[in-house]
C-alpha cells in the first residue's frame, strides 16, 4: 500500500510539472508540443471560452471510450489517474491561478516549457503509467494497421504540428517540431536516469592484476571469464565491469600505463540496478 501511495505521489508531481509547462510557457507563446495538449491549445485559440483543461478532459474521456471499444480496457488505474491528473491540474491552474506568460521570449518559452514537460512526462512514464490521450490513437494504429508504436505516436504528433502550423503559422510549427523531438529525448533521459554509467569489457593476459585494481582501488565488482581469439586461437581472460565515468578514467589510465597490450571495449549502460547502483526496489 505504501509503495502504491508513493507511485501515485510521484505521478502527481509529474502531472504538476507538465501542467506548469503548458499553462505558463506553451499557451502564452502558442507553442504546440503534440498530443491532445496541442489540440486543446489550438481549439482554445479558436474558442477562448472553453478552458484548455476542460477540452483535454473531454477528449480524454472520448479517447478512453474509443480505446475500450477497439483495444480493450487494459489502461490501468495509474494511466487513467495520470491522464485526468494532467487535464484536471491544467483546468485548476486556468480557473484559480489565472496564469500569464513568465517570459515573452518564444525561444526561452519553448526550451523551458519542453524541459518541464519532458521531465514531468518522464516521471509519469517511469512509474509505468501514461498520460493516455493520443497514445490511444497510436495503439489503435499499431493494432489494426501494424504500424510501429513509436512511428504511430510520431505520426499523430506530426498531424498536431501541421494543425499548429495552419493556426499559428510556419514559425510556430517549426518550434513545435523542435519541442516534440527534444521532449522525446528528455523523457528518455528521465526514465533512464541522468547518471552516466559505463560497461567495460577488458581482454588481457594480466587479468588478475586488473581485477585486483578494480576491486581494491576503484571499489567496484567485476566478472572474469575465459575467452579465445577467433583469429589467433590464443586464450585470453575477459573482465566485465560496470562503473561511472570517473572510475573508468582511472581504470583506463592504469591499464594504459601498466598493460598497454590489453584490449578495452566501453559502452553506455543506460540503466544499472542492484548492489552499488540503483536499488532493485526503486528501479
TORLO-262239 format. One record per residue: residue in three letters; x negated, y negated, z of N, C-alpha, C, CB in turn. Coordinates in steps of 0.1 Angstrom, whole numbers, padded with zeros to 4 digits, always signed. Atoms other than C-alpha are relative to their C-alpha. Glycine has a CB too. Example, Ala and Ser with C-alpha at 12.3 -4.5 7.8 and 13.67 -1.06 7.14 Angstrom:
<atoms>
ALA-0009+0012+0000-0123+0045+0078-0009-0012+0000+0010+0000+0012/SER+0009+0011+0000-0137+0011+0071+0008-0011+0008-0004-0005-0014/
</atoms>
This chain:
<atoms>
UNK-0008+0012+0000+0000+0000+0000-0009-0013+0000+0009+0000+0012/UNK+0009+0011-0001-0028-0024+0009-0007-0003-0013-0011+0002+0011/UNK+0006+0001+0013-0045-0017-0024+0009-0006-0010-0005+0014-0005/UNK-0010+0005+0009-0013-0024-0043+0002-0015+0002+0013+0008+0001/UNK-0002+0014-0003-0008-0057-0025-0012-0008-0005+0001-0002+0015/UNK+0012+0006+0005-0044-0066-0033+0000-0002-0015-0013+0008+0004/UNK-0001+0000+0015-0038-0058-0070+0009-0011-0004+0004+0013-0006/UNK-0010+0010+0004-0007-0080-0072-0005-0014+0004+0013+0003+0007/UNK+0005+0014-0003-0025-0109-0054-0010-0004-0010-0007+0001+0014/UNK+0010+0003+0010-0053-0107-0079+0007-0004-0013-0010+0012-0003/UNK-0008+0003+0012-0028-0106-0108+0006-0014+0001+0011+0010-0002/UNK-0006+0013-0002-0011-0137-0093-0011-0011-0002+0005-0001+0015/UNK+0011+0009+0003-0045-0155-0093-0002-0002-0015-0013+0004+0007/UNK+0002+0001+0015-0049-0147-0130+0011-0007-0006-0001+0014-0006/UNK-0011+0007+0005-0014-0159-0137-0001-0015+0002+0013+0005+0006/UNK+0002+0014-0003-0021-0192-0120-0010-0007-0008-0003-0002+0015/UNK+0010+0005+0009-0053-0198-0139+0005-0002-0014-0013+0009+0001/UNK-0006+0001+0014-0036-0191-0172+0010-0011-0001+0006+0014-0004/UNK-0011+0011+0001-0007-0214-0164-0006-0014+0001+0009+0002+0012/UNK+0007+0013-0001-0031-0243-0154-0006-0003-0014-0010+0001+0011/UNK+0006+0002+0013-0049-0238-0187+0011-0005-0010-0006+0013-0005/UNK-0011+0004+0010-0016-0241-0207+0005-0014+0003+0011+0011+0001/UNK-0007+0013-0004+0000-0270-0188-0009-0012+0000+0007+0002+0013/UNK+0009+0012-0002-0030-0292-0182-0010-0002-0011-0007+0001+0013/UNK+0009+0002+0011-0051-0286-0213+0005+0003-0013-0012+0009+0003/UNK-0005-0003+0013-0033-0269-0241+0012-0008-0005+0003+0015-0001/UNK-0013+0007+0004+0001-0285-0241-0003-0015-0003+0010+0001+0011/UNK+0002+0015+0003-0011-0322-0239-0008-0002-0013-0008-0006+0011/UNK+0008+0002+0012-0036-0316-0267+0006+0008-0012-0014+0005+0003/UNK-0007-0007+0010-0012-0295-0288-0009+0012-0005+0004-0009-0012/UNK+0009-0011+0004-0037-0266-0288+0007+0013+0002-0013+0000+0009/UNK-0007-0013+0000-0024-0231-0296-0011+0011+0002+0009+0002-0012/UNK+0010-0011-0002-0042-0200-0283+0006+0013-0003-0006+0000+0014/UNK-0006-0012+0003-0020-0174-0298+0011+0005+0010-0010+0011-0001/UNK-0010-0006-0009+0007-0152-0282+0013-0008+0001-0006+0001+0014/UNK-0012+0007-0002+0041-0163-0270-0002-0014+0006+0010+0008+0008/UNK+0003+0013-0005+0025-0192-0252-0001-0010-0011-0013+0000+0008/UNK+0001+0009+0012+0016-0207-0286+0013-0002-0006-0010+0006-0009/UNK-0013+0001+0006+0050-0200-0300+0009-0010+0009+0007+0014-0001/UNK-0008+0009-0009+0066-0217-0269-0005-0014-0001-0002+0005+0014/UNK+0005+0014+0001+0043-0248-0273+0006-0006-0013-0015+0000+0000/UNK-0005+0005+0012+0054-0251-0309+0015-0003+0001-0002+0010-0012/UNK-0014+0002-0001+0091-0247-0301+0003-0012+0009+0007+0013+0006/UNK-0002+0012-0009+0088-0272-0272-0002-0013-0007-0009+0002+0012/UNK+0003+0012+0008+0073-0297-0296+0012-0004-0008-0012+0002-0009/UNK-0012+0003+0008+0104-0295-0318+0013-0002+0009+0003+0011-0010/UNK-0011+0001-0009+0128-0291-0288-0005-0003+0014+0009+0013-0001/UNK+0006+0003-0013+0113-0310-0259+0009+0002+0012-0004-0015+0000/UNK-0009-0002-0011+0144-0305-0238-0002+0014+0006+0014-0002-0004/UNK+0002-0014-0004+0135-0268-0235-0014+0002+0006+0002+0010-0011/UNK+0014-0001-0006+0106-0262-0210-0007+0012-0006+0002+0002+0015/UNK+0008-0011+0006+0078-0240-0222+0001+0013+0008-0015-0004+0000/UNK-0001-0012-0009+0080-0217-0192+0013+0007-0002-0001-0004+0015/UNK-0013-0006+0003+0117-0211-0199+0000+0007-0013+0012-0010+0001/UNK+0001-0006+0013+0111-0204-0235-0008+0013+0000-0007-0010-0011/UNK+0008-0012-0001+0084-0179-0226+0007+0011+0007-0013-0003+0008/UNK-0007-0010-0008+0106-0162-0201+0011+0007-0009+0007-0006+0012/UNK-0010-0005+0009+0134-0158-0227-0006+0009-0010+0008-0012-0007/UNK+0007-0008+0010+0110-0145-0253-0005+0013+0006-0011-0008-0007/UNK+0005-0013-0007+0095-0120-0228+0012+0009+0002-0006-0004+0014/UNK-0012-0009-0002+0130-0107-0220+0004+0007-0013+0012-0008+0006/UNK-0004-0005+0013+0138-0103-0257-0010+0011-0004+0001-0011-0010/UNK+0011-0009+0004+0104-0086-0264+0000+0013+0008-0013-0007+0001/UNK+0000-0012-0008+0107-0062-0235+0012+0008-0004+0001-0004+0015/UNK-0012-0008+0005+0142-0052-0247-0004+0007-0013+0012-0010-0002/UNK+0004-0006+0013+0127-0046-0282-0010+0011+0003-0007-0011-0009/UNK+0010-0010-0003+0098-0027-0266+0007+0012+0006-0009-0006+0011/UNK-0007-0011-0005+0122-0005-0246+0006+0008-0011+0011-0004+0010/UNK-0007-0007+0011+0140+0003-0278-0009+0007-0009+0008-0010-0008/UNK+0008-0006+0010+0111+0010-0301-0012+0008+0005-0005-0010-0009/UNK+0013-0007-0005+0081+0021-0279+0002+0006+0014-0011-0009+0000/UNK-0003-0006-0013+0098+0033-0247-0003-0010+0011-0009+0012+0002/UNK+0000+0009-0011+0097+0018-0212-0013+0001+0008+0011+0002+0009/UNK+0012-0002-0008+0061+0026-0202-0008-0013+0002-0009+0011-0006/UNK+0007+0013-0002+0052-0010-0193-0007-0001+0013+0009-0012-0002/UNK+0006+0001-0014+0045-0006-0156+0005-0013+0007-0015+0001-0001/UNK-0004+0011-0008+0055-0029-0128-0010-0011+0000+0002+0005+0015/UNK+0010+0010+0000+0022-0048-0129+0001-0009-0013-0014+0005+0001/UNK-0001+0007+0013+0027-0057-0166+0013-0009+0000+0001+0009-0012/UNK-0012+0008-0001+0063-0069-0160-0002-0012+0009+0012+0009+0005/UNK+0002+0011-0009+0052-0089-0130-0009-0010-0006-0007+0006+0013/UNK+0009+0010+0006+0023-0105-0149+0007-0008-0011-0012+0007-0006/UNK-0007+0006+0011+0045-0113-0179+0009-0012+0005+0008+0010-0008/UNK-0009+0010-0005+0071-0131-0159-0007-0009+0010+0012+0006+0007/UNK+0008+0008-0009+0045-0144-0135-0006-0012-0007-0011+0008+0007/UNK+0006+0011+0008+0028-0165-0162+0011-0010-0004-0008+0006-0012/UNK-0010+0009+0004+0060-0178-0176+0007-0007+0011+0011+0008-0008/UNK-0006+0006-0012+0075-0184-0142-0009-0011+0006+0003+0010+0010/UNK+0009+0010-0005+0044-0203-0130+0000-0012-0009-0014+0006+0002/UNK+0000+0011+0009+0043-0224-0161+0013-0009+0002-0001+0005-0015/UNK-0013+0007-0001+0080-0233-0157+0000-0008+0014+0012+0011+0000/UNK+0001+0006-0013+0074-0241-0120-0009-0013-0001-0005+0009+0011/UNK+0009+0011+0002+0045-0264-0129+0007-0012-0007-0013+0004-0007/UNK-0007+0010+0008+0066-0282-0155+0011-0007+0008+0007+0007-0012/UNK-0012+0006-0007+0096-0288-0132-0005-0007+0013+0010+0011+0005/UNK+0005+0005-0013+0077-0295-0099-0011-0010-0001-0003+0011+0010/UNK+0013+0008+0000+0043-0309-0108+0000-0011-0010-0011+0009-0003/UNK+0000+0010+0011+0052-0329-0139-0014-0002-0006+0006-0013+0005/UNK+0014+0000+0003+0018-0321-0154-0003-0011-0011-0005+0013-0005/UNK+0005+0010+0010-0003-0346-0175-0014+0005-0004+0001-0015+0005/UNK+0013-0004+0005-0035-0343-0195-0011-0005+0010-0002-0007-0014/UNK+0011+0004-0009-0066-0342-0174-0012-0006-0008-0005+0013+0007/UNK+0010+0006+0009-0087-0353-0204+0007-0003-0013-0013+0009-0002/UNK-0005+0003+0013-0079-0370-0237-0009+0005-0011+0002-0015-0001/UNK+0009-0006+0010-0108-0352-0254+0005+0013-0004-0015+0001+0006/UNK-0006-0012+0005-0093-0325-0276-0010+0012+0001+0004-0001-0014/UNK+0010-0011+0000-0126-0305-0278-0002+0005+0015-0013-0005-0005/UNK+0001-0004-0014-0130-0306-0240+0012+0008+0005-0002-0013+0009/UNK-0012-0008-0004-0094-0295-0235+0000+0014-0006+0012-0008-0006/UNK+0001-0013+0006-0100-0266-0259-0009+0009+0007-0004-0001-0015/UNK+0010-0008-0007-0131-0255-0241+0004+0004+0014-0014-0007+0000/UNK-0003-0003-0014-0120-0258-0205+0013+0008+0000+0002-0013+0008/UNK-0012-0008+0001-0085-0245-0214-0002+0014-0003+0010-0006-0009/UNK+0003-0014+0004-0099-0214-0231-0007+0007+0011-0007+0000-0013/UNK+0007-0006-0011-0123-0208-0202+0010+0005+0011-0010-0009+0006/UNK-0010-0003-0011-0094-0209-0177+0009+0011-0005+0008-0012+0004/UNK-0010-0010+0005-0070-0189-0199-0007+0014-0001+0005-0004-0014/UNK+0007-0013+0002-0096-0162-0208-0003+0006+0014-0013-0002-0007/UNK+0003-0005-0014-0106-0159-0171+0012+0006+0006-0007-0011+0009/UNK-0013-0004-0006-0070-0157-0160+0005+0013-0006+0010-0010-0002/UNK-0005-0012+0007-0060-0131-0186-0010+0012+0003+0001-0002-0015/UNK+0010-0011-0004-0093-0111-0179+0003+0006+0013-0014-0006-0001/UNK-0003-0005-0014-0084-0109-0142+0013+0008-0001+0002-0013+0009/UNK-0012-0008+0001-0049-0097-0151-0003+0014-0007+0011-0007-0009/UNK+0003-0012+0007-0062-0071-0176-0009+0009+0009-0007-0003-0013/UNK+0009-0008-0009-0089-0059-0150+0008+0008+0010-0010-0009+0007/UNK-0009-0007-0010-0060-0048-0128+0009+0010-0007+0008-0009+0009/UNK-0007-0010+0008-0047-0025-0156+0015-0005-0002+0001+0014+0007/UNK-0012+0007+0004-0019-0050-0164-0001-0007-0013+0005-0009+0012/UNK+0000+0008+0012-0009-0070-0194+0010-0011+0002+0003+0009-0012/UNK-0010+0011-0001+0010-0103-0199+0011+0003-0010-0007-0013-0003/UNK-0011-0003+0009+0033-0085-0224+0001-0008-0012+0013-0001+0008/UNK-0001+0010+0011+0046-0110-0249-0003+0007-0014-0010-0011+0001/UNK+0003-0005+0013+0032-0104-0284-0008+0013+0000-0007-0011-0008/UNK+0007-0013-0001+0012-0074-0272+0010+0011-0004-0005+0002+0014/UNK-0010-0009+0003+0045-0056-0276+0002+0002-0015+0014-0004+0007/UNK-0001+0000+0014+0048-0066-0312-0012+0008-0006+0000-0014-0006/UNK+0012-0007+0004+0012-0053-0317+0002+0015+0002-0012-0005+0007/UNK-0002-0014-0003+0021-0020-0301+0010+0006-0010+0004+0002+0014/UNK-0010-0005+0009+0051-0016-0324-0006+0002-0014+0012-0010-0002/UNK+0008-0001+0013+0029-0023-0355-0009+0012+0000-0008-0013-0003/UNK+0009-0011-0001+0005+0002-0342+0007+0014-0001-0008+0000+0014/UNK-0007-0013-0001+0031+0029-0336+0006+0004-0014+0011-0001+0011/UNK-0008-0003+0012+0051+0026-0368-0007-0002-0013+0013-0009+0000/UNK+0007+0002+0012+0026+0013-0393-0015+0004+0001+0000-0015-0004/UNK+0014-0006-0003-0006+0029-0378-0011-0010-0002-0002+0012-0009/UNK+0010+0010+0001-0024-0004-0377-0007+0000+0013+0007-0014-0003/UNK+0008+0000-0012-0053-0005-0352+0006-0011+0009-0015-0003-0004/UNK-0006+0009-0009-0041-0021-0320-0007-0014+0001+0000+0006+0014/UNK+0008+0012+0000-0069-0047-0319+0004-0009-0012-0014+0002+0000/UNK-0003+0007+0012-0062-0057-0355+0015-0005+0000-0002+0009-0013/UNK-0014+0004-0001-0024-0058-0348+0001-0013+0008+0008+0011+0006/UNK+0000+0012-0009-0030-0083-0320-0006-0012-0007-0007+0003+0013/UNK+0006+0011+0007-0053-0104-0342+0010-0005-0011-0013+0005-0007/UNK-0010+0004+0011-0026-0104-0370+0011-0008+0006+0006+0013-0007/UNK-0011+0008-0006+0001-0116-0346-0006-0014+0004+0005+0007+0013/UNK+0005+0013-0004-0022-0143-0332-0003-0009-0012-0014+0002+0008/UNK+0002+0007+0013-0031-0153-0368+0013-0007-0005-0006+0009-0011/UNK-0013+0005+0004+0006-0158-0376+0003-0012+0009+0011+0011+0001/UNK-0003+0011-0009+0009-0180-0345-0009-0012-0004-0003+0004+0015/UNK+0009+0010+0004-0022-0200-0356+0006-0008-0013-0014+0005-0003/UNK-0006+0006+0013-0005-0206-0391+0012-0009+0004+0004+0011-0009/UNK-0011+0008-0005+0026-0218-0372-0005-0013+0006+0008+0008+0010/UNK+0006+0012-0006+0004-0242-0353-0005-0010-0010-0012+0003+0010/UNK+0005+0009+0011-0012-0255-0385+0011-0007-0007-0008+0009-0010/UNK-0012+0007+0007+0022-0262-0401+0006-0011+0009+0011+0011-0003/UNK-0006+0010-0009+0034-0280-0370-0009-0012+0004+0004+0007+0013/UNK+0009+0010-0005+0003-0299-0358-0011-0004-0009-0006+0005+0013/UNK+0011+0004+0009-0020-0300-0388-0012+0010+0000-0005-0014+0003/UNK+0011-0009+0003-0051-0282-0401-0010+0000+0011-0006-0002-0013/UNK+0010+0002-0011-0074-0296-0374+0004+0008+0012-0003-0015+0003/UNK-0005-0008-0012-0053-0281-0346-0001+0015-0003+0014-0005+0003/UNK+0001-0014+0003-0051-0248-0364-0014+0005+0001+0005+0002-0015/UNK+0014-0004-0001-0089-0247-0366-0004+0001+0015-0009-0010-0008/UNK+0002-0001-0014-0091-0254-0329+0006+0013+0006+0006-0012+0008/UNK-0007-0012-0004-0066-0226-0324-0008+0013-0003+0014+0001-0006/UNK+0008-0012+0004-0088-0201-0343-0012+0001+0009-0005-0002-0015/UNK+0012-0001-0009-0119-0210-0322+0005+0004+0014-0006-0014+0001/UNK-0005-0004-0013-0098-0207-0290+0003+0015+0001+0012-0008+0003/UNK-0004-0014+0001-0084-0173-0300-0013+0009+0001+0008+0003-0012/UNK+0012-0007+0000-0119-0160-0307-0008+0000+0013-0009-0004-0012/UNK+0007+0002-0013-0135-0175-0276+0007+0007+0011-0002-0015+0003/UNK-0009-0007-0010-0106-0162-0255-0003+0015+0001+0015-0003-0003/UNK+0003-0015+0000-0113-0126-0265-0013+0003+0006+0000+0005-0014/UNK+0014-0003-0006-0150-0129-0256+0000-0002+0015-0010-0010-0007/UNK-0001+0002-0014-0142-0144-0222+0007+0011+0007+0007-0014+0003/UNK-0008-0011-0007-0116-0117-0214-0009+0012+0001+0012+0003-0009/UNK+0009-0012+0000-0142-0090-0223-0010-0002+0011-0007+0002-0013/UNK+0010+0003-0010-0168-0107-0201+0006+0002+0014-0006-0014-0002/UNK-0006-0001-0014-0144-0109-0171+0003+0014+0003+0013-0009+0000/UNK-0003-0014-0002-0133-0073-0175-0013+0008+0003+0007+0006-0011/UNK+0012-0008-0002-0169-0060-0178-0008-0005+0011-0008-0001-0013/UNK+0009+0006-0011-0184-0084-0152-0011-0007-0007-0005+0011+0009/UNK+0011+0009+0005-0210-0111-0158-0014+0005+0003+0002-0014+0005/UNK+0013-0005-0004-0238-0091-0142-0006+0007-0012+0001+0009+0012/UNK+0007-0006+0011-0263-0082-0168-0008+0012+0005-0010-0010-0008/UNK+0006-0012-0004-0273-0046-0163-0006+0008-0012+0010+0010+0008/UNK+0007-0006+0011-0298-0027-0184-0002+0015+0002-0014-0006-0003/UNK+0003-0015+0000-0300+0011-0192-0013+0002-0007+0011+0008-0006/UNK+0014-0002+0005-0336+0022-0197-0003+0015-0002-0010-0007+0010/UNK+0005-0013+0003-0350+0053-0214-0015-0001-0001+0007+0007-0012/UNK+0014+0001+0001-0387+0059-0209-0006+0014-0003-0006-0005+0014/UNK+0007-0013+0004-0408+0086-0227-0014-0002+0003+0003+0003-0016/UNK+0014+0001-0004-0442+0091-0212-0006+0013+0005-0001-0011+0012/UNK+0007-0011-0006-0468+0116-0202-0004-0002+0014-0014+0002-0008/UNK+0003+0003-0014-0471+0099-0169+0012-0003+0008-0010-0013+0001/UNK-0013+0003-0005-0436+0101-0158+0001+0000+0015+0010+0011-0005/UNK+0000-0001-0015-0443+0110-0121-0004-0014+0006-0010+0011+0005/UNK+0005+0013-0005-0462+0077-0116+0011-0011-0002-0013-0004-0006/UNK-0011+0010+0003-0434+0057-0133+0012+0002+0009+0004+0001-0015/UNK-0011-0002-0009-0407+0074-0113-0003-0005+0014+0002+0016+0001/UNK+0003+0005-0014-0425+0066-0080+0001-0015+0000-0014+0004+0004/UNK-0001+0015+0000-0428+0029-0091+0014-0004+0000-0008-0005-0013/UNK-0014+0004+0001-0391+0027-0100+0007+0002+0014+0008+0009-0010/UNK-0006-0003-0013-0381+0043-0066-0006-0008+0011-0002+0015+0003/UNK+0007+0007-0011-0407+0027-0043-0001-0015-0002-0014+0006+0002/UNK+0003+0014+0002-0414-0007-0059+0013-0008-0005-0011-0002-0010/UNK-0012+0006+0006-0382-0015-0078+0013+0002+0008+0002+0004-0014/UNK-0011-0004-0009-0359+0002-0053+0012+0004-0008+0003-0011+0010/UNK-0011-0005+0008-0338+0019-0080-0002+0015-0001+0000-0006-0014/UNK+0000-0014+0002-0329+0055-0086-0003+0003-0015+0013+0007+0004/UNK+0003-0004+0014-0338+0074-0118+0003+0015-0001-0014-0004-0004/UNK-0002-0014+0003-0332+0107-0135-0011+0004-0010+0014+0003-0006/UNK+0011-0004+0009-0360+0127-0151+0004+0014-0006-0013+0002+0008/UNK-0003-0013+0007-0356+0155-0177-0011+0002-0011+0014+0000-0006/UNK+0010-0003+0010-0378+0172-0203+0006-0002-0014-0004+0015+0002/UNK-0003+0002+0014-0378+0163-0240-0011+0005-0009+0003-0014-0002/UNK+0010-0004+0010-0396+0173-0271+0001-0008-0013+0001+0016-0003/UNK+0000+0008+0012-0407+0152-0300+0005+0008-0012-0013-0006-0002/UNK-0005-0007+0011-0388+0162-0331-0011+0001-0011+0012-0007-0006/UNK+0011+0000+0010-0418+0153-0354-0012+0007+0004-0003-0014-0004/UNK+0012-0005-0005-0447+0162-0332+0001+0014+0006-0007-0010+0009/UNK-0002-0012-0008-0432+0190-0312-0006+0000+0013-0006+0012-0008/UNK+0006+0001-0013-0450+0177-0282+0010-0003+0011-0011-0012+0000/UNK-0010+0001-0011-0431+0180-0249-0004-0013+0008+0000+0012+0009/UNK+0002+0012-0007-0426+0148-0230+0011-0001+0011+0002-0012-0010/UNK-0010+0003-0010-0409+0137-0198+0008-0012-0003-0007-0001+0014/UNK-0008+0011+0003-0380+0114-0202+0006-0005+0013+0011+0004-0010/UNK-0006+0006-0012-0368+0090-0174+0011-0009-0004-0011-0008+0008/UNK-0012+0008+0002-0334+0074-0173+0003-0008+0012+0012+0008-0005/UNK-0003+0008-0012-0326+0045-0150+0008-0012-0005-0013-0005+0007/UNK-0008+0012+0002-0302+0015-0147-0005-0010+0010+0015+0003+0001/UNK+0005+0010-0009-0314-0018-0133+0004-0014-0006-0015+0001+0001/UNK-0003+0014+0004-0309-0056-0135-0012-0005-0008+0003-0009+0011/UNK+0010+0006+0009-0329-0079-0158-0013-0002+0007+0006-0013-0006/UNK+0012+0002-0007-0354-0089-0132-0008+0012+0003+0003-0007+0013/UNK+0007-0013-0002-0362-0053-0123-0006+0005-0013+0010+0010+0007/UNK+0005-0004+0012-0366-0045-0159-0013-0006-0004+0011-0002-0011/UNK+0012+0008+0003-0392-0072-0164-0012+0006+0008+0002-0015+0002/UNK+0010-0006-0008-0412-0058-0135-0004+0014-0005+0005+0001+0015/UNK+0003-0013+0004-0410-0023-0148-0007+0000-0014+0013+0009-0002/UNK+0006+0001+0013-0419-0033-0184-0014-0004+0001+0008-0009-0009/UNK+0013+0005-0003-0449-0052-0171-0009+0011+0005+0000-0012+0009/UNK+0008-0011-0007-0461-0023-0150-0004+0011-0011+0009+0007+0011/UNK+0003-0010+0010-0458+0002-0179-0009-0005-0011+0014+0005-0007/UNK+0009+0006+0010-0475-0021-0204-0014+0000+0005+0005-0014-0004/UNK+0013+0001-0005-0504-0026-0181-0006+0013+0003+0001-0008+0013/UNK+0006-0013-0004-0509+0010-0170+0002+0012-0010+0006+0004+0013/UNK-0003-0011+0009-0493+0033-0196+0005-0005-0013+0010+0010+0006/UNK-0004+0007+0012-0493+0014-0229+0005+0010-0011-0011-0008-0005/UNK-0004-0010+0010-0487+0047-0249+0014+0005+0002-0010+0011+0000/UNK-0013-0004-0003-0453+0051-0234+0010-0006-0010+0005-0004+0014/UNK-0010+0004+0009-0421+0046-0254+0013-0004+0008+0003+0011-0011/UNK-0011+0005-0009-0392+0025-0239+0012-0004-0009-0005-0012+0009/UNK-0012+0005+0007-0356+0020-0251+0008-0007+0010+0008+0012-0007/UNK-0008+0008-0010-0335-0007-0234+0013-0003-0007-0007-0013+0004/UNK-0013+0003+0006-0298-0011-0240+0009-0006+0011+0007+0013-0005/UNK-0009+0007-0009-0269-0031-0224+0009+0010+0006+0007-0011-0007/UNK-0010-0008-0007-0249-0013-0198+0012-0010+0005-0006+0007+0013/UNK-0011+0010-0003-0215-0031-0197+0006+0001+0013+0011+0001-0011/UNK-0006-0002-0013-0202-0016-0165-0007+0012+0007+0015+0003-0001/UNK+0006-0011-0008-0220+0005-0138+0007+0001+0013-0015-0003+0002/UNK-0007-0002-0012-0201+0020-0110-0007+0010+0008+0015+0004-0003/UNK+0006-0010-0009-0215+0038-0080-0010-0006+0009-0007+0011-0008/UNK+0010+0005-0011-0242+0035-0053-0010-0009-0006-0006+0012+0006/UNK+0010+0010+0005-0263+0004-0057+0006-0010-0009-0012+0007-0006/UNK-0006+0009+0010-0239-0012-0081+0014-0003+0005+0000+0005-0014/UNK-0013+0002-0004-0202-0019-0081+0007+0012+0006+0009-0006-0012/UNK-0006-0011-0007-0182+0003-0057+0011+0007-0010+0007-0004+0013/UNK-0010-0007+0008-0161+0030-0074+0014-0004+0004-0001+0015+0002/UNK-0013+0003-0004-0131+0019-0053+0004-0014-0005+0000-0001+0015/UNK-0004+0013+0005-0133-0016-0067-0001-0001-0016-0010-0011+0005/UNK+0003+0000+0014-0141-0006-0103+0013+0002-0009-0009+0011-0003/
</atoms>
